[in-house]
Amino acid sequence: MVWLRLWHSPSPGGWQPPNFDGGAFHLKGTGELTRALLVLRLCAWPPLVTHGLALQAWSQRLLGSRLSGALLRASIYGQFVAGETAEEVTGCVQQLKTLGLRPLLAVPTEEEPDSAVKTGEAWYEGNLRAMLRCVDLSRGLLETPGRTGDILMQLKITALASTQLCKELTSWVRRPGDSLELSPKRLAEAMDSGRDLQVSFLNTEQNRHLQASLSRLHRVVQHVRLLVDAEYTSLNPTLSLLVAALAVRWNSPREGGPWVWNTYQAYLKDTYERLRRDAGAADRAGLAFGVKLVRGAYLDKERELARLQGTEDPTQPDYEATNQSYSRCLELMLNHVAHRGPTCHLMVASHNEESVRQATKRMWELDIPLDGPICFGQLLGMCDHVSLALGQAGYAVYKSIPYGSLEEVIPYLIRRAQENRSVLRGARRERELLSQELRRRLLGRGLRVPH
């Protein structure tokens, strides 16, 4: 608690809640707001999300690739993607910076487990090369040369390791008693040394793939801070094991905060206990601890899988229960940050205004500075009324920015849209605020000039 004295005291006027009334839209041009409104309205139409890939193929056949691509670039691609070339991405990042926002780079990768062509070893090596190009791009975004420690990058482990391997490891991780063969320390040593790792319950091919996957993770993490995405419950125990292995090597307090962060999904029933356990374990081990807290995106698929397998539904019973879970996890982590200080970091990854307000209020009550170890995260092209207001108030706000060609990114965007249907449908308030701002500009009442 001693280090808390280094933080500033709360402002004497008391906590001022962020204003999410759309006033910060004055920072954006009319064309940007118009596109945002049109795209968000389109994304709220269920058939477009459900049949997105089929509609894209139909559009290409009807209009041709060039015209179809131009329409996508002017709409969905332009709204949610940073660009394809380094120059386009750099321009997007510079624009974010002028708005008080920061980039969270995301390499678009989509695995199809039933496709041998796409999930062969060459596919994972291709993903590695794409991620290393992302690291190189990150270096170009730095204002001063050096290691990309101030840049965050999202990572899907299943872009570097097969889902089949993750499921196989998960089946062993879940067995009673800890297997020393799968200890984070042993995996970390194999990752660091590059020596072959032999796990007795894996066959030769699986062991070879595990070693290659560890090598790929090691090559990425040594360059940039990673926020590892959570995925399905059938994979998450393995993903957490690999994060723990990376943390043993890279989350030393001397790195200036966590180098590897894990993602926790509040819509799962066991998340609070896992978060409490993992935070305590990192504290006892003297490791930095990084958390990206989300509600979760695989609700329908998790419930359907539980029904088909005749197992207990791992998800919260309803949206309100998920909100309560998120609030509990948020409170747990905010208190953990207040006690552990700069060795513990949290990203409040939420488009929910109440969750963001809770975080900002508790930050003030706990004397956590705006530019300290708490940051906020939203998707590029969405929730700008929240992101802009937070950024202008001095909070650290990251926008997740995928980049790449149309062919690479559109399937990725459609999959993310299918996983985040509730978020897209829940953007009604943002659409209303966009409409109000556009009406104000078109009618000339209270016209705001973009900075």
Disulfide bonds with the S-S distance in Angstrom:
none
